[in-house]
Amino acid sequence: MKDSLQAPHVIHLGKKSRKEIKRYKQGIGTMHMEVQHILSQAKTQAGPDKEVLPVVVVHRKKKKKGLLAMGSRLFDF
């Protein structure tokens, strides 16, 4: 089994919205189709007797809003 298992394929999709992540978990949407396409390419390159271990990386950065976004600069005297 160790011989047939390759190193993990890291798929970095970048910044995605909550809605896109939710749809991916449900197995629908463009993000899901993109991951499936990349995995099918990796499987064809690896060969029929090798397994592919996918690792999907998605990050999301919240935007700060309101007075708290300014932080302590607001209260500097």
Beta strands, then each sheet from edge to edge (+ up, - down):
strand 1: 9-15
strand 2: 54-59
sheet 1: 1+ 2+
end
